Amino acid sequence: MSDVLLALDFPGRRDEARIADLRLEEAGWKVEYALAPPYSRVPDAGAQATALAARRTGGAPRAVLAYCMAAPLAHELAALLSPAGEPVPLLLFDGEPGRPEAVRDAARTVAGQLTGGAAQTLDGDPELLSDAALAGRPAEVMAAVEDRMNRLAAAVFREDGFDETEARAAATQVSGFYLDWIAHLTASLHTTRPSWGGRVQHIRTPGHPGPRVWPGAGATENHVVDSGRNDLLRDPRTRELALTLLGPPTA
């Protein structure tokens, strides 16, 4: 395996620190930040992992790293990229499976941001993002969310004096990143949790609700850093622990 670490950490504004804040490059690692445009809106972790794997060149990474709900996607990717008999390990930071409520929270937040706080729901449809819909009809849900998000944004642009064509074009551009984020969270609900034989090293904050035994892993080791969630990835103790668990680069 190479001295490459594959990191999955969805970009965008947030209060939490990022995997990049660990500065693993300074220790001699090459870090590939896999979640970058163009993003997939296919709400399935396996399909998204396949698309990410197809972008890569070179050998298997030394490990796949993931923060929060990127963990299911990282799991699928580690399984895809593992050579026969050499399972690629996972290094998770407050990793957790997908949760329907996280998708609903994101949708409420995005609706409010697109409308300046005027909308907190998507046309008031309580069934659109229900547990049953997200579990059983994710592609249909994503199509409906995309349509409604674009209509919410277009209405705002029309109020600002845009004509219909301009409003729709602007709405599509503005809502795009938000929709990519919602698709990422929805995909985390849809994973086969493949048993690939790899070890999971899970660095977590106190009280983190993620599973103590990661589904599908050959073994799971948990390591608690006494840090707040927002600071976990900028805490020097997390960096030191991550470097210890990874071992030195070979180059």
Number of C-alpha atoms within 10 A of each C-alpha: 14 15 18 20 22 24 24 25 21 22 12 9 6 8 9 13 16 21 22 14 14 21 15 17 12 8 11 14 20 16 19 15 17 19 17 12 8 8 18 21 20 18 26 23 29 25 19 22 22 15 15 17 16 9 8 12 7 8 13 22 21 21 26 27 29 28 23 18 27 26 27 31 29 31 33 23 26 27 23 18 20 21 13 7 9 13 20 25 26 26 27 27 27 23 24 21 21 23 15 18 13 14 24 20 14 16 22 16 16 23 25 17 16 22 17 12 12 12 17 18 18 21 13 9 9 9 11 19 22 16 15 12 15 24 14 12 14 21 18 14 21 22 13 15 19 21 13 16 26 24 19 21 23 27 17 17 20 16 10 10 10 16 12 13 11 13 22 19 14 16 22 18 12 16 21 14 16 20 24 21 21 22 25 26 28 28 28 25 22 21 18 14 18 17 13 21 17 22 19 25 22 25 23 25 19 14 9 14 12 16 14 13 14 24 17 18 19 15 14 18 13 15 16 16 16 14 16 13 18 14 16 25 25 18 17 13 15 22 18 12 15 22 16 10 11 15 9 12 14 9 7
